[in-house]
Amino acid sequence: MHFLKLQIQHGGDIHEMILTTNSNDPTVEELLRHIEKQLNIPMDEQHVVFKGQSLHENPQGKLRRYGITNATLIRVVGRKQPLRR
C-alpha cells in the first residue's frame, strides 16, 4: 500500500488529502476518483490543473510524469454535488 499526501485547492479552500493506492506511481484517474469521493465533485465535472497542465485530459497519465509528489498543491475547478438527504 502506498500513500501520497496532496493539497487540493478548490475555491478558496485548501484540503489536505491522502491518496491511498496499490501503485507506487498512481494515475490521474485514481486522483480524480479520490477527489470525487472526498470533495463530492463528479469526475466528469472536474478540471484538475497542476503547473498549467490540465491533468483531467489524460486520465491514464501517471502523476509522477507531471512532477506530482508528496505535499504537491493541485487546483480543482468544479461544482460540488448537493448532499443527498
N, C-alpha and C positions, 0 to 999 in steps of 0.2 A: 504494500500500500504506500502510495506517495502523496505528499501534501504540498500544495502551492498556496502561499498566503498572498492575497491580492487586495488592492484597494480599488473599489469601484465607485466612480463619481457618477451620480445620477441627480440631475437637477442641481440644487445647491448642497447636497449631502454627499459625504464620503462614507461608504460602507466597507468595513473590513470583512473579507470572506476567505475561507479556507476551501480550496478546491481539492477534494479527495479523489484520487484516481488510481487505477491499476497500472498506469503507464508512467514512466519517468519523463515522458515528453507528450503531455496531453494535447488534444486537438482543440481548435476553436469551437467546434460543436460541443465538446464537453463543457467548455466555459459558458457557451450560450445556454445550455441546459441548466447549469448551476445558477446562472443569473435569473433564468425564468423561475426556478424553484425558490430562490432566496428573495428576489425583489418583485415577483409576481408580474413580470413583463414577458409576454409571449415571445418566443424565439423569432417568429416572423415579423414582429414589430420592433425588434432591437436593431439599433445601429451602434455597433461597437467600434470605437476608434482608439488606436494606440499610435502615438507619434505620427499622426497624419495618415495612417493606414487604416482602411476600412476592413476590419477582420471578418465581419459577418458575410462578406462576399466570397470567402474561401473557407467554408466550414471544415474541410478536411485538412486544412493547413495546421502545422504544428506550432504551438505557442513559442517554443524556443526559436523557431525560424524568424519570428518577429522581434526577438530580443526580450520576451516576457519572462521574468524570473521572479523570485520572492520579492515582496514589497513593491511590486510594479503598480503604478496608477493607470487605470484603464477608464475611459469615458464611455458611458452608455446613454444613448438617447432613445427614448421610447416611453410610451404611456403605460402606466400600471393598470392592470385589470382591477375593477372594483371587487372588493371582498364579497364572497358569497355567504349568505346567512342561512 
